[in-house]
Amino acid sequence: MAGHFGRPGAVRKGVKKGGKVGSGGQRRRGLEGKGPTPKAEDRTYHPAHKKKVAREAAIAKAAGPKLRGHLHTPEGFELVSGRNPVVEIVTSGIPFSRVFVVGSLANDDRVAAVLQKATESGADLIEVTRQELDKMTDGQVHQGIAVEIPPYEYVDVDELVTLGADHLEPGLIVALDSVTDPHNLGAAMRSASAFRADGVLIPERRSAGVNATVWKVSAGAAARVPVARETNLVRALECLKEHGYFVVGLAGEGDAQIDSLDMADVPVVVVTGSEGKGLSRLVRDTCDVIASIPIASEMESLNAAVATGIALYQLDVNRRKFHQKKA
């Protein structure tokens, strides 16, 4: 008996009190999983992650450094760049708030004139680098100078009528029906200025507004030619007809040719349609006549701005001939 109790296997091991019953939820938590597997590029140990980091670094380097806070253009303001457009704005009396210039251009005569005018008007002069100006102008050709102007101030159609009444020649207005390309609007304003039109009429919706691109393309005409922006173009044209204007719509299938119209002694509105669809139905119905520009049969149509310029030139020629005969 004594030997029995001395065996190691006969020793009774103690039992821990309060032991857990069941798995305690461990199996359930194990079945829940760890969620969706992250993308390879999001796993720091994966080669795709290194490629992602390198790609983001290359993009950041190409974008260049972030603009300093005071170089951002306030909402609604426009940044017009290029020496000629900036000179036109500064010398025309249009209000401007700031001038941004690359320091190395201070000795340029035109730039120096702009800086002097800005100093006289109390506008801020801010020196920037070419890289900063590239970023500010979204990569446009800026020639080292840009000017910040407040939102464009449109007029109403009655003001265009008043301007026409103040001139010796009958009134002349250019209307654009849903022309959405700002390059076409700027070019049309340039033609309007060249042929002494009283202003340009555009609708509020589905139409380009006067922005930085228009300022630049117009080559300063935006500083001289007022733009009326009306909610309803058809209603504005009817208003002009009540004031004695003759409304001429331009279309390739016109009833008459622009050079055959005898309107030298009456106020005229020249209406050009959109780049793709041309004149809308309601605008076409409002016109007194639809006129075409004779072109080669191989060419289906003309650019909206080009057609406007040709029509204005022909009307100007007819008016000159009329005045010569009258004299």
Disulfide bonds with the S-S distance in Angstrom:
none
